[in-house]
Amino acid sequence: MQQNQKLSTLLLGAIGVVYGDIGTSPLYALKETFAGHHPLPVIESNILGILSIMFWTIMLLVSVKYVIVIMRADNRGEGGSLALLALVNTLTKTKPKLKVIVTSLGLFAAALFYGDSMITPAISVLSAVEGLNVIAPHFETYVLPITVIVLTLLFIIQKRGTGVVGLAFGPIMIVWFLCLATFGLLSIAKSPQVLWALNPQHAFHFLSASPKIAFLTLGSVVLAVTGGEALYTDMGHFGKYPIRLTWFYFVLPALVLNYFGQGALLLNDPQAIENPFYLLAPAWALFPMVLLATAATVIASQAVISGAFSVANQSVQMGFLPRMEIRQTSDKSQGQIYVPFTNWTLYLAVIFLIFTFQTSSNLAAAYGIAVTGTMTIDTLLIAFIIVMSWRWPLYLSIPLIGIFLLVDFAYFAANALKIPQGGWFPLGVAVLSFTVLSTWKRGRSLLFAEISRQAVPIQVVLDSADSIHRIEGTAVFLTAPTEGAPSSLLHNIKHNQVLHERNILLTVTVEDKPYVTPGNRLLIDDLGKNFYRVRVFYGFMETPDIPAALELCGSWGWGLKIDVMSTSFFISRALIVSSPKSSMMKWRQQLFQALSKNGMNASDFFKIPANRVIEMGTRIEI
């Protein structure tokens, strides 16, 4: 009984969180395909052809690619582009050149997600509120103000966490999908011939009849699968089984019924292309549907915002972004976090998009390129897993990967044509984000290399320890992952001419896995003369907490019981100076310096009490 209740909770949670983006695509996908920037005549052959392409695209890219194949590649239960990157990195450790390519692909996928996370709230909420235009044309002047108010409130409540709000997500989305299925089914009953679109022959006929028009149309058809990658990204929260179960038995049927219902409506009334989603509903249900759609799109936006927080957190832990403030909003769930900088950056970008594009149709031109780019990169990354880890036979893996790439590239190319109409925005955001991520990673690599080059062997300090005056207490020196003596330790000896009674050289290491078990949290080496090297390990989904980690030292039998409030923490603060011999370009050196100056203080990030910290500056050229 208890196991069934747990499964029911997971199923409800998955419906409420995972499917917000793809579940709200019926609001605009079919409409934009026929009435977007490359309009199509609303005739039977086109309706059946588009529906057939949509259906088989959803089946291939979402059902087969993500739900059946990619979800098998979980990183200790976690999914998403960075989790997949960490998984592939373990396979390419002995192949440096290949690892650089793989890392670049994973970083660009994360960068594309930032662009996507800005457009999704804007287009989703705007398309829902535009339902007011169907009720009465004079409501049009209220669409933008209402959209801005709804989104502003959504971003304001982020700092309070989403635990309480999340309890309502599942029931609302269940009602949403039931409405999608019901209205779609009622429409299909009036024009059952629309079901002929299930035959892929209609898709092939549409694609072959006019390849140029068909290619342009793909840029809008892909809107039906935006959010499909979320099934893999959110896998760590709910598990594979609940997501697969809810997708195949509830969400997929509801989506298909609604798209085909819209198609059936257009067969009877081509003029309904003005807004086929809302015109599916009877007149009395229009206003309730606008409210329900707005709630559903807010949930979709919330899922994307939470995803952006998660990507930011992972990027910081994996060394792709400087330290920034990350708040835990729940003491029960590590996944519930709030990242102020990411939150308000997203908010400003979303409001900019709303006032710049003003309608969901205009925003649709900007939507798609980020999603198709991410999907293409996911295919390339999963190809490494299939070949190098799973070792599937080539006669099976090559055709499968080839089909995925063919479809992904086709949709990506079709969306690339939309760059002048708005696709430049998510692409620009992705390029900027990739530049920041890669520059910080490269700069840190050069910084650690220089620190390692300048490092004095710890044995030199140990050999002279007996001649240095000792004072009572414990000193913890935070240091980079090198075997040398920390610069803060050398400065303490040079300027204060003392050593503490007990000295701990502490290094934080983030593993290529989401979580580290408590038993694997610490690695302690006794260096002699009351010196210890302590390595603390975290997963890329975890937030480091040094005081909590040091409390574990007393249970390891090393006599390292540490009272944090009577311990001094020494931190080296690097003053980075550009070197004319650096392998980094001048502008990237300046960017790295700016990022370094604006990064969060190490003591705050690692949760070390501020009154126990001593910072010492070190000048380093890179």
TIVEXFI-746690 format. One record per residue (C-alpha): residue number from 1; residue in three letters; x, z, y. Coordinates in steps of 0.001 Angstrom, whole numbers. Last residue first. Layout:
N
{NUM ALA {X Z Y}}
...
// end
This chain:
622
{622 ILE {47761 -16429 33822}}
{621 GLU {49670 -13877 35890}}
{620 ILE {48989 -10178 35347}}
{619 ARG {49152 -7301 37860}}
{618 THR {48078 -4005 36297}}
{617 GLY {45879 -1407 37964}}
{616 MET {45303 2061 36542}}
{615 GLU {41865 3595 36142}}
{614 ILE {41302 7240 35213}}
{613 VAL {37952 8061 33611}}
{612 ARG {36471 11462 32706}}
{611 ASN {34238 11776 35787}}
{610 ALA {32677 8367 35033}}
{609 PRO {31374 9468 31621}}
{608 ILE {32117 6603 29191}}
{607 LYS {29090 4438 28390}}
{606 PHE {31220 1447 27272}}
{605 PHE {29765 -726 30037}}
{604 ASP {29987 2037 32621}}
{603 SER {33648 2776 31847}}
{602 ALA {34511 -927 31736}}
{601 ASN {33152 -1604 35229}}
{600 MET {30836 -4599 35222}}
{599 GLY {32353 -7982 35981}}
{598 ASN {32426 -9203 39568}}
{597 LYS {36199 -9224 39935}}
{596 SER {36679 -10888 36535}}
{595 LEU {34130 -13589 37276}}
{594 ALA {35866 -14394 40564}}
{593 GLN {39283 -14505 38873}}
{592 PHE {37942 -16774 36132}}
{591 LEU {36449 -19117 38728}}
{590 GLN {39752 -19215 40624}}
{589 GLN {41658 -20044 37429}}
{588 ARG {39051 -22703 36643}}
{587 TRP {39571 -24266 40075}}
{586 LYS {43338 -24342 39580}}
{585 MET {43216 -26005 36163}}
{584 MET {44170 -23812 33231}}
{583 SER {47467 -24413 31377}}
{582 SER {49140 -22030 33816}}
{581 LYS {52619 -22828 35159}}
{580 PRO {51601 -22396 38802}}
{579 SER {50327 -18911 37871}}
{578 SER {47148 -17555 39362}}
{577 VAL {46986 -13771 39707}}
{576 ILE {44676 -11457 37798}}
{575 LEU {44660 -7792 38801}}
{574 ALA {43915 -6202 35416}}
{573 ARG {42265 -2798 35372}}
{572 SER {43865 -659 32676}}
{571 ILE {41637 2194 31540}}
{570 PHE {42713 5761 30770}}
{569 PHE {40065 8089 29370}}
{568 SER {40697 11831 29676}}
{567 THR {38987 14080 27135}}
{566 SER {37291 17408 27864}}
{565 MET {33781 15963 28187}}
{564 VAL {34328 13671 25198}}
{563 ASP {35022 16549 22815}}
{562 ILE {36903 14887 20000}}
{561 LYS {37272 15966 16377}}
{560 LEU {40225 13940 15284}}
{559 GLY {41438 16099 12434}}
{558 TRP {41878 12978 10349}}
{557 GLY {39195 13826 7771}}
{556 TRP {36916 10959 8725}}
{555 SER {34040 13109 9962}}
{554 GLY {35736 14090 13216}}
{553 CYS {36197 10462 14192}}
{552 LEU {32428 9834 14152}}
{551 GLU {32022 11514 17553}}
{550 LEU {34423 8896 18894}}
{549 ALA {31861 6156 18149}}
{548 ALA {29113 7935 20113}}
{547 PRO {31467 8405 23074}}
{546 ILE {32477 4700 22896}}
{545 ASP {28986 3162 22914}}
{544 PRO {29176 -595 22437}}
{543 THR {25892 -2556 22552}}
{542 GLU {25053 -4298 19287}}
{541 MET {23913 -7867 18548}}
{540 PHE {27497 -9197 18342}}
{539 GLY {28353 -6600 15714}}
{538 TYR {30581 -3676 16567}}
{537 PHE {33937 -2394 15325}}
{536 VAL {35968 504 16761}}
{535 ARG {39702 443 16119}}
{534 VAL {41541 3730 16542}}
{533 ARG {45344 3893 16803}}
{532 TYR {46494 7485 16657}}
{531 PHE {49410 9303 18257}}
{530 ASN {49973 12968 17425}}
{529 LYS {53693 12470 16727}}
{528 GLY {52832 9965 13970}}
{527 LEU {51088 6576 14075}}
{526 ASP {48011 7801 12165}}
{525 ASP {45816 4703 11802}}
{524 ILE {42029 4924 12113}}
{523 LEU {39537 2134 11347}}
{522 LEU {36051 2889 12563}}
{521 ARG {32525 1406 12374}}
{520 ASN {32652 351 8727}}
{519 GLY {30759 3376 7378}}
{518 PRO {28371 3228 10323}}
{517 THR {27302 -322 9286}}
{516 VAL {28262 -3173 11597}}
{515 TYR {25564 -5453 13014}}
{514 PRO {25153 -9083 14074}}
{513 LYS {28164 -10626 12316}}
{512 ASP {31248 -12396 13651}}
{511 GLU {32790 -9012 14555}}
{510 VAL {33276 -7481 18006}}
{509 THR {36430 -5390 18291}}
{508 VAL {36879 -2393 20588}}
{507 THR {40432 -1007 20707}}
{506 LEU {41392 2635 21248}}
{505 LEU {44926 4002 21456}}
{504 ILE {44454 7749 21021}}
{503 ASN {46924 10310 22341}}
{502 ARG {46991 14030 21490}}
{501 GLU {49050 16642 23368}}
{500 HIS {48933 14452 26457}}
{499 LEU {52072 12758 27663}}
{498 VAL {53788 13377 30977}}
{497 GLN {56018 11654 33544}}
{496 ASN {53073 11199 35954}}
{495 HIS {54224 7844 37367}}
{494 LYS {56167 6270 34509}}
{493 ILE {54457 8045 31589}}
{492 ASN {50984 7346 32956}}
{491 HIS {51986 3774 33794}}
{490 LEU {53187 3223 30202}}
{489 LEU {49912 4584 28802}}
{488 SER {47863 2405 31189}}
{487 SER {49926 -616 30111}}
{486 PRO {48745 -69 26537}}
{485 ALA {51577 137 23969}}
{484 GLY {51885 -2916 21735}}
{483 GLU {49989 -3830 18571}}
{482 THR {47486 -5999 20389}}
{481 PRO {43673 -5983 20365}}
{480 ALA {43366 -5023 24066}}
{479 THR {43621 -1372 25006}}
{478 LEU {41510 1580 26018}}
{477 PHE {43767 4630 26221}}
{476 VAL {42180 7912 25117}}
{475 ALA {43948 11088 26189}}
{474 THR {43353 14428 24489}}
{473 GLY {44195 17832 25898}}
{472 GLU {47143 20035 26723}}
{471 ILE {50251 18699 28421}}
{470 ARG {53406 17275 26886}}
{469 HIS {56688 16677 28739}}
{468 ILE {58546 13613 27513}}
{467 SER {61720 13918 25413}}
{466 ASP {59864 14160 22106}}
{465 ALA {57874 10996 22865}}
{464 SER {60962 8781 23229}}
{463 ASP {60826 7267 19734}}
{462 LEU {57023 7122 19844}}
{461 VAL {57080 5163 23107}}
{460 VAL {59513 2602 21678}}
{459 GLN {57446 2470 18483}}
{458 ILE {54448 1348 20550}}
{457 PRO {56213 -1938 21141}}
{456 VAL {56208 -2811 24860}}
{455 ALA {53661 -5479 25680}}
{454 GLN {54539 -8270 28074}}
{453 ARG {53824 -11071 25598}}
{452 SER {50689 -9324 24278}}
{451 ILE {49356 -8903 27798}}
{450 GLU {50089 -12595 28448}}
{449 ALA {48257 -13668 25291}}
{448 PHE {45373 -11344 26118}}
{447 LEU {45011 -12944 29557}}
{446 LEU {45320 -16494 28198}}
{445 SER {42514 -15835 25682}}
{444 ARG {40453 -14049 28308}}
{443 GLY {40765 -17075 30586}}
{442 ARG {39696 -19442 27827}}
{441 LYS {36610 -17374 26987}}
{440 TRP {35721 -16925 30659}}
{439 THR {36175 -20620 31356}}
{438 SER {34116 -21625 28293}}
{437 LEU {31134 -19474 29251}}
{436 VAL {31250 -20351 32970}}
{435 THR {31616 -24086 32358}}
{434 PHE {28916 -24016 29685}}
{433 SER {26535 -22283 32104}}
{432 LEU {27194 -24883 34829}}
{431 VAL {26777 -27770 32373}}
{430 ALA {23590 -26214 30956}}
{429 VAL {22110 -25562 34419}}
{428 GLY {22845 -29162 35384}}
{427 LEU {21232 -30427 32173}}
{426 PRO {18203 -28188 32750}}
{425 PHE {17878 -29616 36295}}
{424 TRP {18912 -33241 35766}}
{423 GLY {15965 -33772 33427}}
{422 GLY {13813 -33933 36529}}
{421 GLN {12853 -37565 37129}}
{420 PRO {16469 -38841 37236}}
{419 ILE {17243 -37224 33823}}
{418 LYS {14121 -38593 32138}}
{417 LEU {16008 -41387 30352}}
{416 ALA {17988 -38668 28560}}
{415 ASN {14696 -37619 26979}}
{414 ALA {14536 -40808 24923}}
{413 ALA {18182 -40383 23932}}
{412 PHE {17553 -36793 22783}}
{411 TYR {14479 -37846 20798}}
{410 ALA {16337 -40620 18991}}
{409 PHE {19414 -38425 18536}}
{408 ASP {17354 -35706 16825}}
{407 VAL {15541 -38195 14562}}
{406 LEU {18763 -39874 13426}}
{405 LEU {20555 -36534 13158}}
{404 PHE {17917 -35064 10845}}
{403 ILE {17832 -38216 8719}}
{402 GLY {21635 -38272 8408}}
{401 ILE {21817 -34581 7530}}
{400 LEU {19378 -35146 4665}}
{399 PRO {21008 -38417 3539}}
{398 ILE {24485 -36779 3514}}
{397 SER {23423 -33503 1859}}
{396 LEU {21706 -34908 -1252}}
{395 TYR {24184 -37531 -2497}}
{394 LEU {26954 -35285 -1188}}
{393 PRO {26103 -32463 -3591}}
{392 TRP {25399 -29183 -1767}}
{391 ARG {28480 -27096 -1146}}
{390 TRP {26530 -24136 291}}
{389 SER {29480 -23073 2408}}
{388 MET {31496 -26134 3461}}
{387 VAL {28968 -28993 3169}}
{386 ILE {25645 -27320 3955}}
{385 ILE {27182 -24817 6390}}
{384 PHE {29108 -27508 8284}}
{383 ALA {25937 -29647 8465}}
{382 ILE {24106 -26598 9828}}
{381 LEU {26314 -26825 12910}}
{380 LEU {25612 -30521 13497}}
{379 THR {21867 -30009 13011}}
{378 ASP {21867 -27035 15395}}
{377 ILE {23652 -29235 17944}}
{376 THR {20893 -31853 17729}}
{375 MET {18155 -29210 18055}}
{374 THR {19839 -27716 21114}}
{373 GLY {20086 -31124 22786}}
{372 THR {16464 -31889 21913}}
{371 VAL {15347 -28617 23521}}
{370 ALA {17455 -29044 26659}}
{369 ILE {16331 -32664 27091}}
{368 GLY {12689 -31812 26538}}
{367 TYR {11371 -30570 29839}}
{366 ALA {12405 -32031 33185}}
{365 ALA {9849 -34834 33003}}
{364 ALA {7271 -32310 31781}}
{363 LEU {7786 -30481 35087}}
{362 ASN {6159 -33353 36973}}
{361 SER {3167 -33262 34642}}
{360 SER {3009 -29452 34871}}
{359 THR {2526 -29754 38626}}
{358 GLN {4376 -28358 41689}}
{357 PHE {7806 -29920 40873}}
{356 THR {9864 -28226 43612}}
{355 PHE {7613 -25208 44240}}
{354 ILE {7319 -24283 40565}}
{353 LEU {10943 -25162 39754}}
{352 PHE {12304 -22938 42520}}
{351 ILE {10049 -20107 41334}}
{350 VAL {11471 -20501 37808}}
{349 ALA {15089 -20587 39056}}
{348 LEU {14616 -17447 41161}}
{347 TYR {13037 -15638 38198}}
{346 LEU {15720 -16734 35744}}
{345 THR {18458 -15374 37999}}
{344 TRP {16394 -12213 38421}}
{343 ASN {16196 -11529 34695}}
{342 THR {19737 -12624 33846}}
{341 PHE {21245 -10236 36403}}
{340 PRO {18955 -7364 35362}}
{339 VAL {19627 -7591 31595}}
{338 TYR {16887 -5658 29789}}
{337 ILE {17032 -4832 26102}}
{336 GLN {14615 -4479 23203}}
{335 GLY {16555 -5700 20154}}
{334 GLN {18068 -2290 19481}}
{333 SER {14647 -886 18579}}
{332 LYS {13680 2788 18445}}
{331 ASP {15254 4183 21617}}
{330 SER {13637 1397 23605}}
{329 THR {14503 -229 26930}}
{328 GLN {18252 -456 26263}}
{327 ARG {19889 -1592 29470}}
{326 ILE {22582 -4243 29701}}
{325 GLU {24649 -4278 32897}}
{324 MET {27336 -6929 32781}}
{323 ARG {30729 -7369 31102}}
{322 PRO {32185 -10817 31587}}
{321 LEU {30717 -13694 29547}}
{320 PHE {31969 -15584 26482}}
{319 GLY {33648 -12586 24856}}
{318 MET {31450 -12251 21775}}
{317 GLN {29821 -9066 23103}}
{316 VAL {29064 -10634 26482}}
{315 SER {27647 -13815 24964}}
{314 GLN {25530 -11815 22499}}
{313 ASN {24011 -9803 25348}}
{312 ALA {23333 -12930 27404}}
{311 VAL {21760 -14628 24367}}
{310 SER {19533 -11578 23767}}
{309 PHE {18436 -11396 27395}}
{308 ALA {17637 -15133 27311}}
{307 GLY {15574 -14575 24149}}
{306 SER {13641 -11806 25890}}
{305 ILE {12887 -14288 28685}}
{304 VAL {11807 -16908 26133}}
{303 ALA {9490 -14486 24330}}
{302 GLN {8014 -13288 27629}}
{301 SER {7337 -16879 28683}}
{300 ALA {5416 -17550 25467}}
{299 ILE {3489 -14304 25996}}
{298 VAL {2695 -15349 29570}}
{297 THR {1638 -18721 28166}}
{296 ALA {-783 -17038 25761}}
{295 ALA {-2267 -14838 28499}}
{294 THR {-2733 -17877 30770}}
{293 ALA {-4319 -19791 27891}}
{292 LEU {-6732 -16911 27235}}
{291 LEU {-7728 -16745 30912}}
{290 VAL {-8161 -20526 31123}}
{289 MET {-10057 -20439 27827}}
{288 PRO {-12446 -17759 29187}}
{287 PHE {-13101 -20063 32205}}
{286 LEU {-13771 -23143 30078}}
{285 ALA {-15931 -21528 27390}}
{284 TRP {-19336 -22246 28981}}
{283 ALA {-18403 -25929 29432}}
{282 PRO {-17661 -26449 25736}}
{281 ALA {-13955 -26603 24808}}
{280 LEU {-12230 -29881 23927}}
{279 LEU {-12173 -30701 27652}}
{278 TYR {-9538 -27981 28104}}
{277 PHE {-7006 -29666 25836}}
{276 PRO {-7897 -33260 26704}}
{275 ASN {-7030 -32848 30405}}
{274 GLU {-7353 -36101 32372}}
{273 ILE {-7103 -37878 28999}}
{272 ALA {-10841 -37163 28747}}
{271 GLN {-11439 -40611 30257}}
{270 PRO {-10767 -42130 26813}}
{269 ASP {-14045 -40570 25537}}
{268 ASN {-14927 -40977 21856}}
{267 LEU {-11444 -41809 20552}}
{266 LEU {-10020 -39420 23148}}
{265 LEU {-12006 -36520 21689}}
{264 ALA {-10768 -37379 18189}}
{263 GLY {-7186 -37282 19475}}
{262 GLN {-7761 -33877 21054}}
{261 GLY {-9132 -32673 17723}}
{260 PHE {-6102 -34161 15964}}
{259 TYR {-3831 -32141 18224}}
{258 ASN {-5990 -29037 17724}}
{257 LEU {-6207 -29350 13945}}
{256 VAL {-2438 -29899 13697}}
{255 LEU {-1682 -26832 15814}}
{254 ALA {-4064 -24576 13867}}
{253 PRO {-2786 -25825 10489}}
{252 LEU {852 -25158 11554}}
{251 VAL {115 -21661 12911}}
{250 PHE {-1806 -20198 9969}}
{249 TYR {-694 -20904 6407}}
{248 PHE {2589 -22771 6863}}
{247 TRP {3875 -20932 9919}}
{246 THR {2560 -17452 9138}}
{245 LEU {4114 -17470 5653}}
{244 ARG {7436 -18962 6743}}
{243 ILE {7767 -16430 9550}}
{242 PRO {6770 -13481 7340}}
{241 TYR {9206 -14589 4590}}
{240 LYS {12242 -15279 6743}}
{239 GLY {12559 -11897 8448}}
{238 PHE {10738 -10357 11413}}
{237 HIS {13213 -9510 14165}}
{236 GLY {16229 -11319 12740}}
{235 MET {14290 -14579 12360}}
{234 ASP {13632 -14798 16084}}
{233 THR {16151 -17617 16685}}
{232 TYR {15113 -19546 13571}}
{231 LEU {11421 -19759 14434}}
{230 ALA {12438 -20112 18093}}
{229 GLU {13919 -23559 17304}}
{228 GLY {10374 -24921 17112}}
{227 GLY {9806 -23910 20731}}
{226 THR {9432 -27474 21902}}
{225 VAL {7984 -29379 18941}}
{224 ALA {4936 -30988 20574}}
{223 LEU {6913 -31716 23748}}
{222 VAL {8883 -34194 21630}}
{221 VAL {6024 -36675 22011}}
{220 SER {6825 -36943 25720}}
{219 GLY {10334 -38437 25501}}
{218 LEU {9250 -40264 22335}}
{217 THR {6996 -42421 24509}}
{216 LEU {9964 -44249 26036}}
{215 PHE {11119 -45269 22548}}
{214 ALA {7631 -46436 21585}}
{213 ILE {7408 -48581 24716}}
{212 LYS {10750 -50224 23883}}
{211 PRO {9989 -50564 20166}}
{210 SER {6660 -52388 20707}}
{209 ALA {4804 -53020 17442}}
{208 SER {7547 -51376 15332}}
{207 LEU {7105 -47790 16528}}
{206 PHE {3290 -47955 16539}}
{205 HIS {3170 -49545 13059}}
{204 PHE {5639 -47021 11673}}
{203 ALA {3567 -44109 13030}}
{202 HIS {325 -45603 11685}}
{201 GLN {1953 -46066 8266}}
{200 PRO {2763 -42354 8278}}
{199 ASN {-836 -41702 7055}}
{198 LEU {-1960 -38433 8622}}
{197 ALA {-3276 -40604 11462}}
{196 TRP {-6188 -41558 9185}}
{195 LEU {-7525 -38117 10091}}
{194 VAL {-8824 -39592 13382}}
{193 GLN {-11557 -41274 11337}}
{192 PRO {-13287 -37878 11251}}
{191 SER {-14767 -38474 14722}}
{190 LYS {-17487 -35829 15334}}
{189 ALA {-16099 -33426 12706}}
{188 ILE {-12673 -33847 14298}}
{187 SER {-14042 -32365 17536}}
{186 LEU {-15415 -29279 15806}}
{185 LEU {-12126 -28852 13924}}
{184 GLY {-10063 -28984 17117}}
{183 PHE {-12282 -26449 18869}}
{182 THR {-11976 -24090 15899}}
{181 ALA {-8246 -24565 15221}}
{180 LEU {-7119 -24031 18806}}
{179 CYS {-9558 -21126 19199}}
{178 LEU {-8188 -19489 16043}}
{177 PHE {-4672 -20052 17385}}
{176 TRP {-5479 -18248 20630}}
{175 VAL {-7377 -15398 18949}}
{174 ILE {-4352 -14789 16721}}
{173 MET {-2110 -15054 19800}}
{172 ILE {-4064 -12303 21565}}
{171 PRO {-4037 -10063 18473}}
{170 GLY {-252 -10419 18054}}
{169 PHE {786 -9944 21691}}
{168 ALA {-1110 -6693 22301}}
{167 LEU {1510 -4443 20704}}
{166 GLY {4189 -6319 22648}}
{165 VAL {2934 -4911 25950}}
{164 VAL {3908 -1414 24776}}
{163 GLY {7351 -2466 23572}}
{162 THR {8059 -4894 26392}}
{161 GLY {10559 -2927 28443}}
{160 ARG {10096 -1272 31812}}
{159 LYS {12725 -3493 33442}}
{158 GLN {10779 -6578 32364}}
{157 ILE {7707 -5509 34345}}
{156 ILE {8909 -7280 37520}}
{155 PHE {9531 -10575 35725}}
{154 LEU {5930 -10793 34483}}
{153 LEU {4483 -9702 37831}}
{152 THR {6367 -12516 39555}}
{151 LEU {5210 -14995 36904}}
{150 VAL {1524 -14156 37414}}
{149 ILE {1829 -14185 41219}}
{148 VAL {3671 -17530 41239}}
{147 THR {1065 -19144 38969}}
{146 ILE {-1788 -17779 41097}}
{145 PRO {-193 -19162 44275}}
{144 LEU {437 -22587 42660}}
{143 VAL {-3070 -23052 41209}}
{142 TYR {-5082 -21781 44190}}
{141 THR {-5194 -25084 46103}}
{140 GLU {-6545 -26828 42994}}
{139 PHE {-9619 -24579 42822}}
{138 HIS {-11538 -27161 44885}}
{137 PRO {-11594 -29477 41837}}
{136 ALA {-13866 -27129 39830}}
{135 ILE {-13681 -26040 36188}}
{134 VAL {-11211 -28766 35244}}
{133 ASN {-8950 -27886 38186}}
{132 LEU {-8982 -24248 37047}}
{131 GLY {-7332 -25431 33831}}
{130 GLU {-4253 -25890 35994}}
{129 VAL {-3638 -22170 35377}}
{128 ALA {-2599 -22952 31799}}
{127 SER {-308 -25859 32729}}
{126 LEU {1398 -23710 35381}}
{125 VAL {1924 -20824 32946}}
{124 SER {3601 -23051 30361}}
{123 ILE {5527 -25365 32715}}
{122 ALA {7176 -22566 34716}}
{121 PRO {7743 -20101 31861}}
{120 THR {9355 -22844 29703}}
{119 ILE {11505 -24406 32453}}
{118 MET {13900 -21513 33049}}
{117 SER {14391 -20611 29387}}
{116 ASP {15147 -24266 28612}}
{115 GLY {18029 -24337 31070}}
{114 TYR {19420 -21110 29601}}
{113 PHE {18968 -22554 26108}}
{112 LEU {21134 -25516 27027}}
{111 ALA {24033 -23120 27691}}
{110 ALA {23588 -21501 24276}}
{109 ALA {23683 -24963 22661}}
{108 PHE {26732 -25797 24790}}
{107 LEU {28504 -22696 23512}}
{106 GLY {27722 -23557 19899}}
{105 LEU {29068 -27086 20290}}
{104 SER {32214 -25877 22055}}
{103 THR {32815 -23303 19324}}
{102 VAL {32472 -25984 16640}}
{101 ILE {34942 -28287 18373}}
{100 VAL {37472 -25460 18905}}
{99 LYS {37024 -24358 15277}}
{98 LEU {37780 -27876 14054}}
{97 LYS {41065 -27837 15936}}
{96 PRO {41954 -24358 14637}}
{95 LYS {41229 -25004 10933}}
{94 THR {41995 -21759 9054}}
{93 LYS {39170 -19876 10764}}
{92 THR {36747 -22765 10194}}
{91 LEU {34322 -21177 7716}}
{90 THR {34103 -17861 9593}}
{89 ASN {33417 -19843 12765}}
{88 VAL {30383 -21446 11083}}
{87 LEU {28670 -18055 10777}}
{86 ALA {29551 -17052 14335}}
{85 LEU {28146 -20381 15548}}
{84 LEU {24927 -19827 13580}}
{83 ALA {24543 -16416 15237}}
{82 LEU {25283 -18086 18585}}
{81 SER {22672 -20819 17987}}
{80 GLY {19948 -18487 16733}}
{79 GLY {19401 -16441 13575}}
{78 GLU {19999 -12898 12299}}
{77 GLY {19483 -11647 8722}}
{76 ARG {23152 -10990 8010}}
{75 ASN {23924 -14359 9607}}
{74 ASP {21023 -16440 8302}}
{73 ALA {21631 -19945 7032}}
{72 ARG {18522 -20231 4812}}
{71 MET {16497 -20468 8022}}
{70 ILE {18225 -23809 8619}}
{69 VAL {16703 -25521 5569}}
{68 ILE {13044 -24615 4947}}
{67 VAL {11760 -23320 8292}}
{66 TYR {14143 -25167 10614}}
{65 LYS {14653 -28641 9154}}
{64 VAL {11659 -28961 6845}}
{63 SER {8796 -27338 8755}}
{62 VAL {10093 -27731 12322}}
{61 LEU {11931 -31055 12523}}
{60 LEU {10309 -32927 9636}}
{59 MET {6739 -31577 9626}}
{58 ILE {6485 -31402 13420}}
{57 THR {7855 -34929 13715}}
{56 TRP {5455 -36093 10999}}
{55 PHE {2448 -34766 12878}}
{54 MET {3563 -35971 16293}}
{53 ILE {4373 -39476 15034}}
{52 SER {970 -39716 13297}}
{51 LEU {-820 -38430 16388}}
{50 ILE {984 -41027 18521}}
{49 GLY {72 -43898 16170}}
{48 LEU {-3548 -42814 15754}}
{47 ILE {-4036 -42591 19525}}
{46 ASN {-2139 -45839 20171}}
{45 SER {-4185 -47805 17641}}
{44 GLU {-7447 -46291 18912}}
{43 ILE {-6951 -47031 22606}}
{42 VAL {-5920 -44783 25502}}
{41 PRO {-3513 -47264 27101}}
{40 LEU {-98 -45595 27408}}
{39 PRO {1499 -44026 30449}}
{38 HIS {5313 -43814 30888}}
{37 HIS {5711 -41047 33502}}
{36 GLY {2935 -39026 31894}}
{35 ALA {-670 -40006 31111}}
{34 PHE {-566 -40823 27387}}
{33 THR {2299 -38669 26142}}
{32 GLU {1765 -36153 28941}}
{31 LYS {-1797 -35413 27786}}
{30 LEU {-740 -35116 24148}}
{29 ALA {1939 -32503 24929}}
{28 TYR {252 -30561 27761}}
{27 LEU {-1810 -27584 26619}}
{26 PRO {-1100 -28412 22971}}
{25 SER {2443 -27028 23594}}
{24 THR {1149 -23441 23852}}
{23 GLY {1853 -22583 20209}}
{22 ILE {5348 -24123 20334}}
{21 ASP {6337 -21634 23029}}
{20 GLY {4427 -18525 21915}}
{19 TYR {5122 -18994 18218}}
{18 VAL {7721 -16318 17511}}
{17 VAL {6333 -13358 19425}}
{16 GLY {2695 -12611 18629}}
{15 ILE {2460 -14477 15324}}
{14 ALA {5685 -12828 14147}}
{13 GLY {4447 -9384 15167}}
{12 LEU {1209 -9783 13245}}
{11 LEU {3060 -10987 10137}}
{10 LEU {5589 -8151 10443}}
{9 THR {2825 -5563 10773}}
{8 SER {966 -7043 7805}}
{7 LEU {4174 -6944 5751}}
{6 LYS {4656 -3257 6602}}
{5 GLN {1053 -2501 5680}}
{4 ASN {1487 -4310 2360}}
{3 GLN {4639 -2273 1628}}
{2 GLN {2783 971 2408}}
{1 MET {0 0 0}}
// end
